[in-house]
Amino acid sequence: MLTHIDQKNQPTMVDVTSKEVTARAAVAETSVILPEIFRELLKGEELTVKKGPVFQTAIIAGTMAVKRTWEMIPFCHQIPIESCKFSITHDQNLKVTVRCTVKTKYKTGVEMEALHGATVAALTIYDMCKALSHDMIIGPSKLVSKTGGKNTLLDGPLYGLVLTGGKSERMKRDKALIDYHGKPHALYISEILDKYCDDVFLSARAGQWTNTPLEKLPVIEDKVGISGPIAGILSAMESRPEANWIVVACDLIHFNDETVQELLSHYDADGTAVAFRNAEKDFAEPLCTLYTPKARTLFANAAKENITCPVKVLRNAEILKLGQSGAVNLANVNTVDECTKVLNEKH
């Protein structure tokens, strides 16, 4: 059934009354190709004509468009805009790229707001420049990413990686096989990630899960010549360098949908990673993190310097650190006593 048509075939706005308020974000992008006459007018990051600074004016116009999308598109809801940011860049071929990022906490998404903002910004560039030349090409326009609703769209594919390659020496048995939720915990985490990711893999040693309940899950083996979790993370990134990765350690017993949703709602294609902040020591937790393709260089450089601790890899990186609140709890279980206590509490 068409959602903008009611039972009497009359146009109607989608009813979002029963939907939950969640953090939502969208990124849209378009372009304007300028003719050669504008090359000498580009100074640094700005294009200045007699009417004034073109890109600054476009950002103002685009922001106004974002806030008034509901007035222009017939069935868009009036959404509280909590963040609106623009990036306007240009290359040597005089292609101007306009990117609009919009965020909110509401019952429906902001992809139309992002598309509207980017498009109006591009039209403003045209308007500011048309006195010099009409020979400009606008578009194509596209939705780059959207997060926070039922369907997730990122800039590039999204894969999940469950780190299971450790030897579990303190636990005295494989942590990935412990049953906290009615199944081996690595399988439990994989099934959660599978709701959001194009594919999910275990990071493991060759043949590690043969003849176990995990043997049918796809595996990425460590192949980068270093040890520890960084080996698994970098091996995955090297295998699919174009991908975004949600990396999760197999000992996070409280991992859930809300944790994934919180990471995705803060996704930034221009960033390196979204991680949670360690409440006690304020470092970024690297083993429950959403990494963009840019993180591959970060981990590759760390490997060259023989840095094997992922906390140290992220220490000086510019990444977004989120607080742990609500249903997000990154407590892990590493020892026999800790495991026994948790299992006793559950039973």
FENMOJO-V236025 format. One record per backbone hydrogen bond with DSSP energy under -1.0 kcal/mol. CO is the residue of the C=O (numbers start at 1). NH is the residue of the N-H. Records with the same first field share a line. If there is no record, write none. Layout:
# FENMOJO-V236025
CO = NH / NH
This chain:
# FENMOJO-V236025
2 = 5
4 = 12
6 = 9
10 = 6
16 = 19
22 = 106
24 = 104
25 = 147
26 = 102
27 = 144 / 145
28 = 100
29 = 142
30 = 98
31 = 139
32 = 96
33 = 137
35 = 38
36 = 39
38 = 41
39 = 42
41 = 48
43 = 46
46 = 43
47 = 54
49 = 52
52 = 49
53 = 57
54 = 58
55 = 59
56 = 60
57 = 61
58 = 62
59 = 63
60 = 64
61 = 65
62 = 66
63 = 67
64 = 68
66 = 69
68 = 71
69 = 72 / 73
73 = 76
77 = 79
83 = 103
85 = 101
87 = 99
89 = 97
91 = 94
94 = 34
95 = 91
96 = 32
97 = 89
98 = 30
99 = 87
100 = 28
101 = 85
102 = 26
103 = 82 / 83
104 = 24
106 = 22
110 = 114
111 = 115
112 = 116
113 = 117
114 = 118
115 = 119
116 = 120
117 = 121
118 = 122
119 = 123
120 = 124
121 = 125
122 = 126
123 = 127
124 = 128
125 = 129
126 = 130
129 = 132 / 133
134 = 136
137 = 33
142 = 29
145 = 27
146 = 153
147 = 25
153 = 146
154 = 156
157 = 244
158 = 198
159 = 246
160 = 201
161 = 248
162 = 203
163 = 250
168 = 172
174 = 177
175 = 178
176 = 186
178 = 185
184 = 188
185 = 189
186 = 190
187 = 191
188 = 192
189 = 193
190 = 194
192 = 195
193 = 196 / 197
199 = 160
201 = 162
202 = 220
203 = 164
205 = 208
207 = 210
209 = 212
212 = 215
214 = 217
218 = 202
220 = 204
228 = 231
229 = 233
230 = 234
231 = 235
232 = 236
233 = 237
234 = 238
235 = 239
236 = 240
240 = 243
244 = 159
245 = 291
246 = 161
247 = 289
248 = 163
249 = 252
251 = 253 / 333
252 = 255
256 = 260
257 = 261
258 = 262
259 = 263
260 = 264
261 = 265
263 = 266
264 = 267
268 = 271
272 = 292
273 = 320
274 = 290
275 = 322
276 = 285
278 = 282
283 = 278
287 = 249
289 = 247
290 = 274
291 = 245
292 = 295
293 = 296
295 = 299
296 = 300
297 = 301
298 = 302
299 = 303
300 = 304
301 = 305
302 = 307
303 = 306
309 = 313
310 = 314
314 = 317
317 = 319
320 = 275
322 = 277
325 = 328
335 = 339
336 = 340
337 = 341
338 = 342
339 = 343
340 = 344
341 = 345
342 = 346
343 = 347
